[in-house]
Amino acid sequence: MLGSDPTHSSGVSSITSTSKIPTLVYSCVLSCVTLFATLWTVARQAPLSIGFPRQEYWSGLPCPSPGDLPNLGFEAVSLTSPTLAGGFFTTSATWEAHSYFYLSPKLPPYFTPKNDLLGAGRCRLSKVGAGRRPPPARVRVAVRLRPFVDGTAGENDTPCVRGLDSCSLEIANWRNHQETLKYQFDAFYGERSSQQDIYAGSVQPILRHLLEGQNASVLAYGPTGAGKTHTMLGSPEQPGVIPRALMDLLQLTREEGAEGRPWALSVTMSYLEIYQEKVLDLLEPSSGDLVIREDCRGNILIPGLTQKPITSFADFERHFLPASRNRTVGATRLNQRSSRSHAVLLVKVDQRERLAPFRQREGKLYLIDLAGSEDNRRTGNKGLRLKESGAINTSLFVLGKVVDALNQGLPRVPYRDSKLTRLLQDSLGGSAHSILIANIAPERRFYLDTVSALNFAARSKEVINRPFTNESLQLPVLAPVKLSQKELLGPSEAKRARGPEEEETESPELPIAPASASQKLSPLQKLSSMDPAMLERLLSLDRLLGSQGSQGTPLLSTPKRERMVLMKTVEEKDLEIERLKMKQKELEAKVLAQEAADPKEKENYSTTMLRPLARRTVTVAKPLKKAVVMPLQLIQEQAASPNAKIHILKKKGRKRKLESLDASQPEKAEDGWELQISPELLAHGRQKILDLLNEGSARDLRSLQRIGQKKAQLIVGWRELHGPFSQVEDLERVEGISGKQMESFLKANILGLAAGQGCGPS
Ligand SMILES: Nc1ncnc2c1ncn2[C@@H]1O[C@H](COP(=O)(O)OP(=O)(O)OP(=O)(O)O)[C@@H](O)[C@H]1O
């Protein structure tokens, strides 16, 4: 039997095998190359063409994202821990795929491994690090390895990462399972480290900067389920960074701000989450998506974000605990209570100097619990969870790009590519003292996430911040503006300007000084740095806008560009006023010249000047309004004559015109109310009203007939912008007061005065 002949069989087989070896090897290599070429194409190209985030694709592949795996210069070192590497890789099919992938000669230069070793046990710094002058404040990076949780450690489960000392750790090398990779950070906290260790070692030291008027940030970063929320929030038994920091900060501010100390201190908190690229106020969930803005000093602001004053830890808990329940969490396969959003707690410390030069400072502390990067193959995310995961991964991907751009000194840092990075703009490469706590998990199934997190952390180490003290002077310049918010804005606007929370804050210890009002009006720009004249105009305009019921953000809180446009408008208005004044002078000169040429006219003119209402008749800016107004007695005399005609001023709509009133028409004479009172009384009444218009406060103005709160504010605003009224009729020029209203106002007040009711404040 052919088949039973071992020799024959083996020989054929042998021959066949021999002849087929190259073909088999070739087809094997080809299929491998094809497989990975396909994966590469799908991951790199498909997302670009069909609009899915690339990160989504990478998260589904059996290897880390290219964004997560640049060669940072960590070099493989000798096998420090054979158990670590061997136990992990020898059975790992994924590892085989990785090694093929990363060692392929056809890989783009991005993946080419570096060969220059820097010495055992040391991470080489990235290129830009070399030769750079010592940074003012490098982002500090700590790594925390959590223990195996809830029996996740199997019998043979060895951790894929282990600590070497208080700053370094090693992890199995995916490139060569005979080696491990060593990383060095500012601090490493192993499985046994307590919440207090992390807090005291890495967070507490930066709190003091807040009292210097500088910003500080603490960010918890890492894959899902690695312990970020545990680190930041903890549990009642093991409180995390947030409660500890608040406890200390409040204690510190109480001590520093005590009576007799140079500064008065106050603390406020805001709490938000970034969920699916929406900024949501956790203290006021109904506020909807909020916008993130930047002021001229590069500070990041969120107008409309609720701020709660806190003076004690109980206060903090009262606001924070219910708000935390508003945070979006959900169950995934990897974490029963997985954060589906990035949570940001913002604590502001305001300081006001009690004595001259009355400086004020503001320090901000961001405590950020980032959502974890997710590999959706393992999370089993579908539907909404998958969508959330896409948003989380995308924003973390942008965070990686931001860190890379900062490290490479690129001219454009893509902060604006996600809400998260926009918010972190002053924490990464900005003005804050920042500490990044990279949380990692020991389980082997987290290996790739752990490597990614460590790489990100190592890259972040190189980011340089430039913290500065946020200090300004309290503003005595506001005093001449007579800034009395309550009075000028009226109750509703004043409430809006103060914000609801301030009602709770107003304490006898911190009276609302002019400067505090300025601060409320100007979170964007410290007013002391502005030209006082410009500031005054801005404040007037701001009040005017407020009084006109403008629903938008107060002027001084608008972004720089919009504010510049408004300031330009003010400038133009000023120019216009100047032009009109010039014109008025010219016309006056002309009139005088005419009078000089024609003495009769002069006589007429001087007679007119002597009469009541003369001002009205000679307003040169409105020459068409010129009219002869006769004393009452004369009019009565003329009215007695059947053919006599008198001229009175009558207005139709906004335009005044001279109407000839036939004295024989009694009903029209009735409209001429001015004729019913003596000229002296008329002149006196007008003058009194004019004085009140020019000198009265909004409250005083409300004592006038037909002037309510809104009109009073309009009048005050107009006066601030244009200066005093030269005649009562100027009221027409106030936006929102029509000619008809002006007329009835004049009539009501003068008649009221004549009837002895008086006008003006009693
Ligand atoms: N150091 C630690 N000691 C004990 N248990 C821990 C530690 N760190 C994390 N855990 C536990 O691990 C689980 C997952 O942790 P946590 O929810 O903090 O992860 P996470 O990184 O915030 O995840 P996600 O990004 O999905 O929100 C929790 O049950 C937590 O109690």
The ligand as a Gaussian input file, in Angstrom:
#p B3LYP/6-31G(d) Opt

LIG

0 1
 N       -6.248000      52.389000      44.935000
 C       -7.363000      51.690000      44.978000
 N       -7.601000      50.886000      46.028000
 C       -8.724000      50.160000      46.094000
 N       -9.672000      50.145000      45.143000
 C       -9.487000      50.900000      44.055000
 C       -8.331000      51.701000      43.921000
 N       -8.415000      52.339000      42.743000
 C       -9.572000      51.962000      42.194000
 N      -10.226000      51.111000      42.978000
 C      -11.506000      50.483000      42.684000
 O      -11.519000      50.148000      41.308000
 C      -12.789000      50.360000      40.727000
 C      -12.682000      51.282000      39.520000
 O      -12.150000      52.511000      39.965000
 P      -12.680000      53.921000      39.451000
 O      -14.150000      53.913000      39.279000
 O      -12.080000      54.909000      40.309000
 O      -12.012000      53.888000      38.020000
 P      -11.998000      55.060000      36.942000
 O      -10.633000      55.134000      36.423000
 O      -12.566000      56.293000      37.508000
 O      -12.940000      54.458000      35.849000
 P      -13.828000      55.224000      34.740000
 O      -12.902000      55.963000      33.858000
 O      -14.544000      54.133000      34.027000
 O      -14.752000      56.113000      35.496000
 C      -13.650000      50.926000      41.815000
 O      -14.403000      49.911000      42.374000
 C      -12.660000      51.438000      42.854000
 O      -13.167000      51.393000      44.152000

